[in-house]
Amino acid sequence: MNRNWMILFLLILFFIEGSVVPHLIPDGWYGRIVVQFVFVVVLFHGVYAHRHTALLMGLGFGLLHDIVYYGQIIGPHSFTMGLLGYLAGTVFNVRHKTMVMMLFVVLIGSFLYQTIIYGIYTLFSLSHFTYQQALLDYIIPSMFVQLIFALIVYVPLRKWFDMIQGNNKKDSEEA
């Protein structure tokens, strides 16, 4: 049941990314900030819950991003979101997960996400920026937006994942 609530939450974030947030971004920053709230939650899921579920959520919601928001190529966002969700769960699989560590994961994940997307778009000649221009124009500003979102949702998501882990432990003890 908790997975269904997580998917509903991700769907709501997906719709907020495309409908509400563009109206909140100032006109001068409109093309420069890429909002990836769903990706941040996929990273949280990879670190605090299951990396395999994060992989599947990343593939599914990345494909939605490819189809709905970025229609030039189908697959780059799906591949990148799934891969980085899985890697976050694999690399940062430590016992004591702190807020600083999670914010580091979001910063590195957001940087890698935007860099991989830039690389794929450059490979297929869809982006004509140099990497330095892309870094200054949209990668760094987008990283800070993802970091602020991660700070806002850290406590509720951490409590949610702790509650899920507690329920899973209780269920396994009863069986």
Disulfide bonds with the S-S distance in Angstrom:
none
